Amino acid sequence: MNEALIERAERSIHDVHQLIHTVFTRPAAETREVLEQLMAVFADDFSMVTTAGALVDRTQVGQMFDRVAGTRVGLEMLVSDVQVVWQAGSGVALRYKETHRLPGVEQVRYSLVIVRCSAQSIVWQCLHETALG
């Protein structure tokens, strides 16, 4: 496996979740630039299966982030257990555990992301989330 490619793909998971955390925890008026950076990571034909089992496209993901901007003040997000499950050419699939904590509430999920890597960027192609307990 190309270790530099894998390292960049893994770093992308942490970078994307830092952007998501900022969108969730800052007032919507302060997140426009961050939201643009976040949406630039997703391929034009990006798709996602949510923890509720809904299949959503890039536009719907952007709309969701617009709706929830600033609504989770105090949120703690933790990404852990990142594992490469497949790599071929410029494509990498990674599984990771994601934990969201608010006072009195904890949500945990496993996610599987497929990314395409180039010298200039990491682009998220698809994401599948599965809620745990």
C-alpha positions as CSV (number, residue, x, y, z in Angstrom):
1,M,0.0,0.0,0.0
2,N,1.1,3.6,-0.6
3,E,1.7,4.8,2.9
4,A,1.7,8.5,2.0
5,L,-1.6,8.1,0.3
6,I,-3.1,6.2,3.3
7,E,-1.8,8.8,5.7
8,R,-3.4,11.6,3.7
9,A,-6.7,9.7,3.5
10,E,-6.7,9.1,7.3
11,R,-5.9,12.8,7.9
12,S,-8.8,13.8,5.8
13,I,-11.2,12.0,8.1
14,H,-10.0,14.1,11.1
15,D,-9.9,17.3,9.0
16,V,-13.5,16.8,7.8
17,H,-14.8,16.0,11.3
18,Q,-13.1,19.2,12.6
19,L,-15.0,21.2,10.0
20,I,-18.2,19.4,10.9
21,H,-17.7,20.1,14.5
22,T,-17.2,23.8,13.7
23,V,-20.4,23.9,11.7
24,F,-22.4,22.1,14.5
25,T,-21.0,24.3,17.4
26,R,-20.6,27.8,16.0
27,P,-23.4,30.2,15.1
28,A,-24.6,29.8,11.5
29,A,-23.5,33.3,10.6
30,E,-19.9,32.3,11.5
31,T,-19.9,29.0,9.5
32,R,-20.4,30.0,5.9
33,E,-16.7,29.8,4.9
34,V,-16.2,26.6,6.9
35,L,-19.3,25.1,5.3
36,E,-17.9,25.9,1.8
37,Q,-14.6,24.2,2.8
38,L,-16.5,21.2,4.0
39,M,-18.7,20.8,0.9
40,A,-15.6,21.2,-1.3
41,V,-14.4,17.8,0.1
42,F,-17.4,15.9,-1.3
43,A,-17.4,14.8,-4.9
44,D,-20.2,16.2,-7.1
45,D,-21.8,12.8,-7.2
46,F,-21.2,12.1,-3.5
47,S,-23.7,10.0,-1.7
48,M,-24.3,9.0,1.9
49,V,-26.3,6.4,3.8
50,T,-27.3,8.0,7.1
51,T,-27.6,6.2,10.5
52,A,-31.3,6.2,9.8
53,G,-30.8,4.4,6.6
54,A,-31.7,7.3,4.2
55,L,-29.7,7.6,1.0
56,V,-28.8,11.3,0.5
57,D,-26.8,13.1,-2.2
58,R,-24.4,16.0,-1.9
59,T,-27.1,18.7,-2.2
60,Q,-29.1,17.1,0.6
61,V,-26.0,16.9,2.8
62,G,-25.3,20.6,2.3
63,Q,-28.9,21.4,3.2
64,M,-28.6,19.3,6.3
65,F,-25.5,21.2,7.4
66,D,-27.3,24.5,6.7
67,R,-30.1,23.4,9.0
68,V,-28.0,22.2,11.9
69,A,-25.4,25.0,11.9
70,G,-24.9,26.2,15.4
71,T,-27.4,23.8,17.0
72,R,-25.0,21.6,19.0
73,V,-23.1,24.0,21.2
74,G,-21.0,22.0,23.6
75,L,-20.7,19.0,21.3
76,E,-17.7,16.7,21.7
77,M,-16.7,14.7,18.6
78,L,-14.2,11.9,18.7
79,V,-12.9,9.9,15.7
80,S,-11.2,6.7,16.6
81,D,-10.3,3.2,15.3
82,V,-9.5,4.3,11.8
83,Q,-8.7,1.3,9.6
84,V,-7.9,0.9,6.0
85,V,-10.2,-1.8,4.6
86,W,-9.3,-1.4,0.9
87,Q,-6.9,0.5,-1.4
88,A,-6.4,0.3,-5.1
89,G,-4.8,3.0,-7.3
90,S,-6.0,6.4,-6.0
91,G,-9.0,4.9,-4.1
92,V,-9.0,4.2,-0.4
93,A,-11.8,2.8,1.8
94,L,-11.5,3.5,5.5
95,R,-13.7,2.4,8.4
96,Y,-13.8,4.5,11.6
97,K,-15.7,4.9,14.8
98,E,-17.3,8.3,15.5
99,T,-18.6,9.4,18.9
100,H,-20.8,12.4,19.5
101,R,-21.3,13.6,23.1
102,L,-23.6,16.2,24.5
103,P,-24.6,16.5,28.2
104,G,-26.5,13.3,28.9
105,V,-26.4,12.0,25.4
106,E,-23.9,9.9,23.5
107,Q,-24.3,8.7,19.9
108,V,-21.8,6.2,18.4
109,R,-21.5,5.0,14.9
110,Y,-19.2,3.2,12.6
111,S,-18.6,4.8,9.2
112,L,-17.1,3.6,6.0
113,V,-15.8,6.2,3.6
114,I,-14.4,5.8,0.1
115,V,-12.1,8.6,-1.0
116,R,-10.2,9.4,-4.1
117,C,-6.7,10.8,-3.7
118,S,-4.7,13.1,-6.0
119,A,-1.6,15.2,-5.5
120,Q,-3.9,18.2,-4.9
121,S,-6.8,16.8,-2.8
122,I,-8.7,14.1,-1.1
123,V,-12.3,13.8,-2.4
124,W,-14.9,11.9,-0.5
125,Q,-16.9,9.7,-2.9
126,C,-19.4,8.0,-0.6
127,L,-20.0,7.5,3.1
128,H,-22.0,4.8,4.9
129,E,-22.9,5.3,8.6
130,T,-24.2,2.7,10.9
131,A,-25.5,3.6,14.4
132,L,-24.4,1.5,17.3
133,G,-26.7,0.7,20.1
